[in-house]
């Protein structure tokens, strides 16, 4: 039984972009108190980074099934799997998206996997999950022949 695990961490550029909180908060609070402005700016940056890390979901596949964030798809309902990169990924989550599809996406990850959901009782016909290693993820989802 193949297993897989991936944490959808934010890209380093997001942490660098959050550095813009430092001058913004400092400029806003400097007229009140410069020392307070520096302290609040640093705390704001740390809180933003902590929030990004805390909210990064985990994707796991084990003997029970696929867990993407807080949702679980039992292994027996995993159907056809398709690797999506670049334009195919953008089309799958854009113009070609079925509104019933279950999504676990992160904007900073430009690839993923579309998984057919064969559960007749589930209204979501597909799952689309972001992944930095979609080939490995798809290989773990596909049963060995």
Phi and psi in degrees as a GROMACS rama.xvg file:
@    title "Ramachandran Plot"
@    xaxis  label "Phi"
@    yaxis  label "Psi"
@TYPE xy
-80.2576  138.641  UNK-2
-119.673  162.011  UNK-3
-153.02  145.943  UNK-4
-150.259  135.005  UNK-5
-150.171  137.475  UNK-6
-104.444  129.067  UNK-7
-87.1722  69.1618  UNK-8
-64.3687  148.825  UNK-9
-64.4574  151.557  UNK-10
-71.6039  150.001  UNK-11
-56.4229  -30.0217  UNK-12
-62.7584  -27.4865  UNK-13
-67.6542  -39.316  UNK-14
-67.2434  -36.9246  UNK-15
-66.5715  -41.243  UNK-16
-63.1548  -34.4176  UNK-17
-66.0744  -18.1079  UNK-18
-59.8136  -19.4502  UNK-19
-65.28  -16.6995  UNK-20
-63.9317  -33.0094  UNK-21
-59.3119  -57.774  UNK-22
-68.485  -33.6957  UNK-23
-63.5874  -49.0332  UNK-24
-69.1024  -38.5137  UNK-25
-61.7994  -46.747  UNK-26
-62.4422  -35.9021  UNK-27
-70.9984  -36.6889  UNK-28
-101.628  -8.6691  UNK-29
-57.051  -40.1297  UNK-30
-60.9741  -23.4034  UNK-31
-83.8666  -55.5663  UNK-32
-165.422  121.861  UNK-33
-64.2684  -43.2753  UNK-34
-63.1181  -44.6307  UNK-35
-61.2225  -40.6518  UNK-36
-59.2195  -45.2507  UNK-37
-64.8358  -44.7253  UNK-38
-63.5821  -47.4535  UNK-39
-65.5141  -36.1954  UNK-40
-63.0028  -45.0212  UNK-41
-65.7352  -42.1972  UNK-42
-64.3948  -39.4575  UNK-43
-63.5718  -43.7912  UNK-44
-62.3923  -46.1314  UNK-45
-62.0401  -39.7607  UNK-46
-66.2924  -39.7385  UNK-47
-64.0762  -43.4622  UNK-48
-65.0792  -42.6114  UNK-49
-61.1268  -42.32  UNK-50
-63.0296  -43.7874  UNK-51
-60.8329  -42.43  UNK-52
-70.1917  -43.7042  UNK-53
-63.2274  -35.485  UNK-54
-92.8255  5.16821  UNK-55
-77.1431  118.936  UNK-56
-77.6574  161.969  UNK-57
-110.284  139.919  UNK-58
-114.519  122.223  UNK-59
-134.399  148.548  UNK-60
-128.744  123.332  UNK-61
-137.861  -165.509  UNK-62
-64.5421  -25.4269  UNK-63
-79.1049  -36.8703  UNK-64
153.959  -163.034  UNK-65
-95.4365  128.108  UNK-66
-118.212  120.835  UNK-67
-123.376  105.221  UNK-68
69.1922  -121.112  UNK-69
-100.504  -4.43199  UNK-70
-95.8876  147.681  UNK-71
-128.882  135.696  UNK-72
-117.066  112.306  UNK-73
-57.449  147.92  UNK-74
-57.5854  -35.2687  UNK-75
-68.7786  -14.2131  UNK-76
-102.485  7.07515  UNK-77
-82.5177  117.211  UNK-78
-101.759  -136.811  UNK-79
-63.8363  145.207  UNK-80
-122.906  135.797  UNK-81
-130.543  129.3  UNK-82
-81.5753  135.234  UNK-83
-123.983  128.962  UNK-84
-129.529  152.088  UNK-85
47.9795  -120.663  UNK-86
-63.8198  -36.6865  UNK-87
-61.989  -40.1551  UNK-88
-65.7543  -44.5569  UNK-89
-62.8707  -41.2221  UNK-90
-66.0548  -40.1701  UNK-91
-65.0728  -32.6256  UNK-92
-99.2633  3.0831  UNK-93
-119.903  -110.202  UNK-94
-60.0713  -31.4638  UNK-95
-95.0965  9.62862  UNK-96
-74.4237  129.591  UNK-97
-80.8991  126.674  UNK-98
-60.6569  -18.1936  UNK-99
-86.2177  -6.79596  UNK-100
-64.3886  136.851  UNK-101
-81.3386  126.87  UNK-102
-117.446  137.246  UNK-103
-131.624  94.6051  UNK-104
-119.837  148.528  UNK-105
-129.232  125.508  UNK-106
-59.8774  -23.1642  UNK-107
-89.5442  0.848868  UNK-108
-114.276  118.648  UNK-109
-101.508  25.2535  UNK-110
-147.166  164.774  UNK-111
-175.601  -164.806  UNK-112
-136.016  135.954  UNK-113
-102.244  127.649  UNK-114
-120.077  125.761  UNK-115
-74.984  134.267  UNK-116
-102.144  112.416  UNK-117
-91.3208  5.31847  UNK-118
-74.0487  113.24  UNK-119
-65.9907  -23.6041  UNK-120
-83.3787  -15.1606  UNK-121
-90.8944  127.832  UNK-122
-72.48  -14.4336  UNK-123
-88.0074  111.236  UNK-124
-75.0259  -22.4321  UNK-125
-140.418  159.782  UNK-126
-119.98  135.97  UNK-127
-120.509  122.489  UNK-128
-126.092  127.965  UNK-129
-64.5774  145.458  UNK-130
-157.142  138.947  UNK-131
-80.0116  -21.0099  UNK-132
-126.336  67.8182  UNK-133
-64.8285  -30.5359  UNK-134
-64.8845  -44.621  UNK-135
-63.9485  -40.7968  UNK-136
-63.3753  -46.9947  UNK-137
-63.3052  -39.9179  UNK-138
-63.3591  -37.1756  UNK-139
-70.2159  -32.8442  UNK-140
-75.8061  -28.5906  UNK-141
-86.1537  123.557  UNK-142
-66.6357  145.799  UNK-143
-66.6813  137.41  UNK-144
